[in-house]
Amino acid sequence: MNGAESLVRTLVGGGVDVCFTNPGTSEMHFVAALDRVEGMRCVLGLFEGVVTGAADGYARMADKPAATLLHLGPGLANGGANLHNARRAFTPMVNIVGDHAVYHHQYDAPLTSDIEGIARPFSAWVKTSPTAETIAADGAEAIRVARTAPGQIATLILPADTAWNEGTGPAKVDEPPPREQVTREAIREAAEMLRKDPKGTLILITGQALRVAGTNAAGAIAAKTGCQVLAQTSNGRTERGAGRFSVDRVPYPVDQAIARLKDFRQVILVGAKGPVGFFAYPGKPSVMTAPGANIFRLATIDQDLIHTLEWLADEVGAKGAAVPFEPAVRPGLSKGALTVDACANAIGALMPENCIVADEAVTSGRGLFPFTKGAPPHDWLQITGGAIGLGLPLALGAAVACPDRKVLCLEGDGSGMYTVQALWTMAREGLNVVNVIFSNRSYAILRGELHNVGAHNPGRKAIDMLSLDRPDLNWVDMARGMGVAGSRATTAEEFNEQLARAIATPGPYLIEAVI
Amino acid sequence: MNGAESLVRTLVGGGVDVCFTNPGTSEMHFVAALDRVEGMRCVLGLFEGVVTGAADGYARMADKPAATLLHLGPGLANGGANLHNARRAFTPMVNIVGDHAVYHHQYDAPLTSDIEGIARPFSAWVKTSPTAETIAADGAEAIRVARTAPGQIATLILPADTAWNEGTGPAKVDEPPPREQVTREAIREAAEMLRKDPKGTLILITGQALRVAGTNAAGAIAAKTGCQVLAQTSNGRTERGAGRFSVDRVPYPVDQAIARLKDFRQVILVGAKGPVGFFAYPGKPSVMTAPGANIFRLATIDQDLIHTLEWLADEVGAKGAAVPFEPAVRPGLSKGALTVDACANAIGALMPENCIVADEAVTSGRGLFPFTKGAPPHDWLQITGGAIGLGLPLALGAAVACPDRKVLCLEGDGSGMYTVQALWTMAREGLNVVNVIFSNRSYAILRGELHNVGAHNPGRKAIDMLSLDRPDLNWVDMARGMGVAGSRATTAEEFNEQLARAIATPGPYLIEAVI
């Protein structure tokens, strides 16, 4: 059994049974091994940003890592932006990056590059496996690292001769260490803060704490003490909807964030970081909390956040408190002009139970949260690293992980173009993804940001750099070109009808919402 | 004048007057400055690989660097694959990468990353400019480095506060050092090699040596001595066609390369590196020249290659030798089935004078060279680093550099998908690019490579990873979606007619050649 097959068997044995791929020559032995090993599903992407973004979406929903297969340094670089997002979502991922044969490196052939250097900024662990005897053990270690809390990116570089030489067979994957618990002292300190000044206290959560068990406990604490609970601005996965405790997010715009946080004298961080501006702006602070606020880091992202919240609930006597769960209330459908709110009404009204929302609607997306809080239980996935071009791949990966659930991808037109190739993979795999493209024909966020950074009265060239008209993108044509059926909605009635029909129909679909 | 404007004025003053952009919030002051400075043309790309690939194509034709404007680490990473190609083409380029304000870095906001770490594998020079007082001088240094032979990539990181604080005004750009000359001893040694064994000697050239002055001198040496002249497998820019000395290339497939080179007992390198396999294959050598061949490095890529060849021509008495220039002979048009050769005949028959060919046709492209050698004088641009996804952006950039010339982009369907967004920019800018997509609906090169690496009889999963059918890509739909008109050709007659019409019509066009 060669090194490549030893690695594939190690992956499957270690529970990594989906591989998103964009292979090249140096990965051919890995590709050939796929047919000799049962149990590895391979999903081809036509661009590496699709591959890494899909692996992110998959792992967020499957709660275990996917593998990616990438072609040398440039292939890894192409996947880099979505690796950045995955790193910021604490997504477990195992990247397999092919390389030249070890002995070929000295010749500096055209595709030679510093792969470890490219991998390092995006990876918690990077290793080049030097021989076919080491690759299985290195693969096992990559899986262990990826699965180590809070979820990490492991990048394993596979030289071609490491793949084709005789290997050892599969290696066993060690269990990662369990999540660490917080100390009794930390729980007591948080409880004391809540006792002293409950109304002035915010519990800021993210990660694991946004699963139902976490929000249940957070809701009980809030109900018992009168404190407030918020989530970070961006979170990898939030379980929410009717019958769950709704957690609002810190707003993205700096002025709104500061206004939302100004009355909190104490902030208890559970997985979250102290809220800071997504960007800096001249004359505005970087830190969003009130000056002098007491920020207490109760639990870091890698610790057991659910147990932390349950323990704190016990400590403040909140066990059995009547949590104000979200009532099942949906908005009504709009009529007339197609606005962002009209889209939001339709999404809130029509979203099916157990839906997965992949949200990269950027400016159009900020308003969607309130319209959907009373919709049937669903998962909401956000872009966590700010590197746009994640939405379509994220939806793709989530659909691979959860074939029985409907995925709703809410995507900006500017963002969607970065990884538009994801549509083809949705078609090939017959994935249940309804893609809604908010077509405002501009980098709308940047028009606001130009003003926010103090650059007023932009001229023609500046406006040109933020506009996606001239020519207008036709998303229905592009989708058809990649095998995905679609339609354009220009009124609320059209959008309502198209969304209802798309949700009811299996397979991928695209709606271009001209807003 | 703020730092951003100081930088833009430095760029324009230093001859960098085209900027390919994909900006975000941290670059808004740079964008705003564009309207206050005369003479900077800005070209928006909807994905960063388009931006860096276009800057490569521009510089190859303009013989001076363009700037790029990229959004933090992920934006730079998205441009990384085409930076790799540009590095391998020795293309001068100045990347401006926005970053958070310096004081905001400590908060590790979501888009924070190790930008210098991401830049280093692709750049000869990387610097973060810490203040608005340093940015103009740093920009001037970046231009000087980029323009230093053989052409280098300089990456300048621009923190937001460096852009918005008060700067110094523009800085003057120092002239880069002139190209070094080879030594008289080296010329004498090469001349002696040619005297002793002319028939057994190969002169292997690339870079500057493939401009007309270089091939003229190389042709004279060959005519006088009876040696042979070849170019590297991949070269950034080759001036060729009727009335010029034709230089064939070392073949890509290892067996063909070894067969082509086996009789040379001596190789004189002029800019080129000793020929090695693009990839390693089990049981095949990495070095393509005959064992024991004497490899003499006469000139490195950064030296004055044209003067080297002219000097060597003098030394061997080749001045005034009758160079066998290529006669003006075009192939006839084909009829019937649309094959790669039928496409090649049409391209050779119809290519207009002064055409620029951007060639990323991969498997389909290898055969095109002989069909076009007698066509009117033209430039041929290749992908030099093997990171596919360069062709469309390369054509775009060349068309920006040379608005009065027709650009012919020869693109594989697999390769084209990586940076398909380039079509939109071609439409927006009204560029004279005829895009021919060789639609074989597979990563055809990999089917051969699977065999070459010894993985015979691939199974269903392996073949799936190399196939682009299911669903077929419809390039005409995709192009229309981005504002580029197109048509599909399934017979030679259709292709001939469509190509002739597209060449005669201004603006961008796309032909999907189903082969």
Chai-1 contact restraints between the chains, C-beta under 6 A:
chainA,res_idxA,chainB,res_idxB,connection_type,confidence,min_distance_angstrom,max_distance_angstrom,comment,restraint_id
A,T21,B,M465,contact,1.0,0.0,6.0,A-B,restraint_1
A,P23,B,M465,contact,1.0,0.0,6.0,A-B,restraint_2
A,T25,B,F279,contact,1.0,0.0,6.0,A-B,restraint_3
A,T25,B,E449,contact,1.0,0.0,6.0,A-B,restraint_4
A,M28,B,E449,contact,1.0,0.0,6.0,A-B,restraint_5
A,M28,B,L450,contact,1.0,0.0,6.0,A-B,restraint_6
A,M28,B,V453,contact,1.0,0.0,6.0,A-B,restraint_7
A,M28,B,A455,contact,1.0,0.0,6.0,A-B,restraint_8
A,H29,B,A455,contact,1.0,0.0,6.0,A-B,restraint_9
A,V31,B,A462,contact,1.0,0.0,6.0,A-B,restraint_10
A,V31,B,M465,contact,1.0,0.0,6.0,A-B,restraint_11
A,A32,B,A455,contact,1.0,0.0,6.0,A-B,restraint_12
A,A32,B,A462,contact,1.0,0.0,6.0,A-B,restraint_13
A,L34,B,K461,contact,1.0,0.0,6.0,A-B,restraint_14
A,D35,B,G459,contact,1.0,0.0,6.0,A-B,restraint_15
A,D35,B,K461,contact,1.0,0.0,6.0,A-B,restraint_16
A,D35,B,A462,contact,1.0,0.0,6.0,A-B,restraint_17
A,C42,B,K461,contact,1.0,0.0,6.0,A-B,restraint_18
A,L44,B,M465,contact,1.0,0.0,6.0,A-B,restraint_19
A,L46,B,M417,contact,1.0,0.0,6.0,A-B,restraint_20
A,F47,B,Y418,contact,1.0,0.0,6.0,A-B,restraint_21
A,P74,B,A81,contact,1.0,0.0,6.0,A-B,restraint_22
A,P74,B,H84,contact,1.0,0.0,6.0,A-B,restraint_23
A,P74,B,A387,contact,1.0,0.0,6.0,A-B,restraint_24
A,A77,B,A77,contact,1.0,0.0,6.0,A-B,restraint_25
A,A77,B,G80,contact,1.0,0.0,6.0,A-B,restraint_26
A,A77,B,A81,contact,1.0,0.0,6.0,A-B,restraint_27
A,N78,B,A81,contact,1.0,0.0,6.0,A-B,restraint_28
A,G80,B,A77,contact,1.0,0.0,6.0,A-B,restraint_29
A,A81,B,P74,contact,1.0,0.0,6.0,A-B,restraint_30
A,A81,B,A77,contact,1.0,0.0,6.0,A-B,restraint_31
A,A81,B,N78,contact,1.0,0.0,6.0,A-B,restraint_32
A,H84,B,P74,contact,1.0,0.0,6.0,A-B,restraint_33
A,H84,B,S113,contact,1.0,0.0,6.0,A-B,restraint_34
A,R88,B,P110,contact,1.0,0.0,6.0,A-B,restraint_35
A,H100,B,A280,contact,1.0,0.0,6.0,A-B,restraint_36
A,A101,B,A280,contact,1.0,0.0,6.0,A-B,restraint_37
A,H104,B,A280,contact,1.0,0.0,6.0,A-B,restraint_38
A,H104,B,S286,contact,1.0,0.0,6.0,A-B,restraint_39
A,Y107,B,V276,contact,1.0,0.0,6.0,A-B,restraint_40
A,Y107,B,S286,contact,1.0,0.0,6.0,A-B,restraint_41
A,A109,B,V276,contact,1.0,0.0,6.0,A-B,restraint_42
A,A109,B,F278,contact,1.0,0.0,6.0,A-B,restraint_43
A,P110,B,R88,contact,1.0,0.0,6.0,A-B,restraint_44
A,P110,B,G385,contact,1.0,0.0,6.0,A-B,restraint_45
A,P110,B,G386,contact,1.0,0.0,6.0,A-B,restraint_46
A,L111,B,G386,contact,1.0,0.0,6.0,A-B,restraint_47
A,S113,B,H84,contact,1.0,0.0,6.0,A-B,restraint_48
A,S113,B,P121,contact,1.0,0.0,6.0,A-B,restraint_49
A,D114,B,P121,contact,1.0,0.0,6.0,A-B,restraint_50
A,G117,B,P121,contact,1.0,0.0,6.0,A-B,restraint_51
A,I118,B,P121,contact,1.0,0.0,6.0,A-B,restraint_52
A,P121,B,S113,contact,1.0,0.0,6.0,A-B,restraint_53
A,P121,B,D114,contact,1.0,0.0,6.0,A-B,restraint_54
A,P121,B,G117,contact,1.0,0.0,6.0,A-B,restraint_55
A,P121,B,I118,contact,1.0,0.0,6.0,A-B,restraint_56
A,A160,B,A280,contact,1.0,0.0,6.0,A-B,restraint_57
A,W164,B,P282,contact,1.0,0.0,6.0,A-B,restraint_58
A,V276,B,Y107,contact,1.0,0.0,6.0,A-B,restraint_59
A,V276,B,A109,contact,1.0,0.0,6.0,A-B,restraint_60
A,F278,B,A109,contact,1.0,0.0,6.0,A-B,restraint_61
A,F279,B,T25,contact,1.0,0.0,6.0,A-B,restraint_62
A,A280,B,H100,contact,1.0,0.0,6.0,A-B,restraint_63
A,A280,B,A101,contact,1.0,0.0,6.0,A-B,restraint_64
A,A280,B,H104,contact,1.0,0.0,6.0,A-B,restraint_65
A,A280,B,A160,contact,1.0,0.0,6.0,A-B,restraint_66
A,P282,B,W164,contact,1.0,0.0,6.0,A-B,restraint_67
A,S286,B,H104,contact,1.0,0.0,6.0,A-B,restraint_68
A,S286,B,Y107,contact,1.0,0.0,6.0,A-B,restraint_69
A,G385,B,P110,contact,1.0,0.0,6.0,A-B,restraint_70
A,G386,B,P110,contact,1.0,0.0,6.0,A-B,restraint_71
A,G386,B,L111,contact,1.0,0.0,6.0,A-B,restraint_72
A,A387,B,P74,contact,1.0,0.0,6.0,A-B,restraint_73
A,M417,B,L46,contact,1.0,0.0,6.0,A-B,restraint_74
A,M417,B,Q421,contact,1.0,0.0,6.0,A-B,restraint_75
A,Y418,B,F47,contact,1.0,0.0,6.0,A-B,restraint_76
A,Q421,B,M417,contact,1.0,0.0,6.0,A-B,restraint_77
A,A427,B,P471,contact,1.0,0.0,6.0,A-B,restraint_78
A,R428,B,R470,contact,1.0,0.0,6.0,A-B,restraint_79
A,E449,B,T25,contact,1.0,0.0,6.0,A-B,restraint_80
A,E449,B,M28,contact,1.0,0.0,6.0,A-B,restraint_81
A,L450,B,M28,contact,1.0,0.0,6.0,A-B,restraint_82
A,V453,B,M28,contact,1.0,0.0,6.0,A-B,restraint_83
A,A455,B,M28,contact,1.0,0.0,6.0,A-B,restraint_84
A,A455,B,H29,contact,1.0,0.0,6.0,A-B,restraint_85
A,A455,B,A32,contact,1.0,0.0,6.0,A-B,restraint_86
A,G459,B,D35,contact,1.0,0.0,6.0,A-B,restraint_87
A,K461,B,L34,contact,1.0,0.0,6.0,A-B,restraint_88
A,K461,B,D35,contact,1.0,0.0,6.0,A-B,restraint_89
A,K461,B,C42,contact,1.0,0.0,6.0,A-B,restraint_90
A,A462,B,V31,contact,1.0,0.0,6.0,A-B,restraint_91
A,A462,B,A32,contact,1.0,0.0,6.0,A-B,restraint_92
A,A462,B,D35,contact,1.0,0.0,6.0,A-B,restraint_93
A,M465,B,T21,contact,1.0,0.0,6.0,A-B,restraint_94
A,M465,B,P23,contact,1.0,0.0,6.0,A-B,restraint_95
A,M465,B,V31,contact,1.0,0.0,6.0,A-B,restraint_96
A,M465,B,L44,contact,1.0,0.0,6.0,A-B,restraint_97
A,R470,B,R428,contact,1.0,0.0,6.0,A-B,restraint_98
A,P471,B,A427,contact,1.0,0.0,6.0,A-B,restraint_99
A,P471,B,G483,contact,1.0,0.0,6.0,A-B,restraint_100
A,N474,B,G481,contact,1.0,0.0,6.0,A-B,restraint_101
A,D477,B,D477,contact,1.0,0.0,6.0,A-B,restraint_102
A,D477,B,R480,contact,1.0,0.0,6.0,A-B,restraint_103
A,D477,B,G481,contact,1.0,0.0,6.0,A-B,restraint_104
A,M478,B,M478,contact,1.0,0.0,6.0,A-B,restraint_105
A,M478,B,G481,contact,1.0,0.0,6.0,A-B,restraint_106
A,R480,B,D477,contact,1.0,0.0,6.0,A-B,restraint_107
A,G481,B,N474,contact,1.0,0.0,6.0,A-B,restraint_108
A,G481,B,D477,contact,1.0,0.0,6.0,A-B,restraint_109
A,G481,B,M478,contact,1.0,0.0,6.0,A-B,restraint_110
A,G483,B,P471,contact,1.0,0.0,6.0,A-B,restraint_111
